[in-house]
Amino acid sequence: RLQIAAQPERGYTLTLTLFLSEVPVEHSGNFARRVASLRSLVQGIPLRKHFANLACGKSKKGNTEVFLCRKNRPIYIKPMEDSVIVVIPMSFGSENDAAIAVNFLQNFAETRRQSNLNLSNAP
């Protein structure tokens, strides 16, 4: 059983109480997986909302939304009429990791640009 606390703990927007003693032993593995995925499900609500609106043609240009994926890790979402812009700032622990990521993203962008050119020239 799961219960939402009337007042979240200090520093949080949501506090859940799990009654683990009520979970049958045969369901404990499945229950643990479901609880572990709860955070990502809740945090993904803004993205799913905008992508669902886009998929059914109801997307419209709106203000940029900001939400924290992790402490000091914001994600920015900007809904448009024909797309949803998602910006996820990246930070790395070392300069080497940052250099590898920049190189990867540059190669990714170049490959995408070339494939778009080739597709636009197709008969």
N, C-alpha and C positions, 0 to 999 in steps of 0.2 A: 504494500500500500504506500502511496505517496501523498503528501499533504503540503500545500503551499502555506508558508507562515504568513500571518496577518501583517507582521512587521518584519521586513528583511533585516538581517544582521547588518551592523554598521559597516558602511563601505560597499554594500552590495545592493543591487536592485531587486533581487529575487532570492529567497531562501526556501529550500525544500527540506522536508523531513521525510526520511525513508524509514519504514517500519520493516526492517530486515527479518525480524523474528516471524513475520507473517508470510514470508516467501517460502513455499514448499521447497525442500531440498532438490527435488527433481527439476525445478525451474530456476535454480539459483544461477546457473551459467548464462541462460538467456536473459535473466533479469539484470545481471551484471553488465552484459553487453548493451542492453537497452539504456541503462543508467549512464554508462560511459559515453554513449552517443547523444545524450540529452543536451549537453552544452552546445555541441555543434548544430544540433537541430534548432535550438532556440536562437542561436546567433545567426543562423542562416535565414531566418524569417524575412528580414528586409530584402535580401537578394531574391529569394523565391517569389516574394510579392511582386517585385518589379519585373522579373523574368516572366511570370505568369501573365501580367498585364501586357507585356510585349508580345507574347505568344498568341494572345487572343485579340490583338489589335487595339487594346485599350490604353497603351502607353502614351503618356503625354509629357511634354517638357516640364520639369519641376525643379525645385531647389535641391542643392547638394545635401545629402544626408551623411552624417558621420556617426559611426558606432565603433566601439572598442572591441576588437577581437580578443585581445589580451591587454594587460595593463600597459599603457603607453604605446599600443599598437592600433592606431585608427585605420579604418577602412572607409573610403569615400565612395558614395554611390550617387550618380547624377543621371536621373531618368530623362530620356529624350523621346521624341515621337517615334523614331525608327530604331532606337538602340538604347542600351543602358551602359553608361560608362562606369567602370569600377576601377578605382585606384587603390592599390595595396602597397604602401611604402615598404621598401625592403631595407633591412639593416643587417650588417654582417659583423662577426666578431673579429675578423682579421682583414687586412688589406688584400691578401691572397684570395680569400673567399669572395671579396667584393670584385676583384679583377676577373675571376672566373665567371661570376654571375653577369657582369657587364658584357663580357665576350659572348657568353651564351645568348643573352638577350639581343645583342647586335646581330648575331648570326641568325637567330630566329626571325627577327624583323626583316632582314635582307632576304631570307628564303621566302617569307610570306609575300614580300613586295614582288619578287621575281615570279612567284606562282600566280599572283594577281595579274601581272602583265601578260603572262602566257595565256591565262584564261580569258582575258579581255580581247586578245587577238584571235581567239579560236573562232572557226566559222560557225 
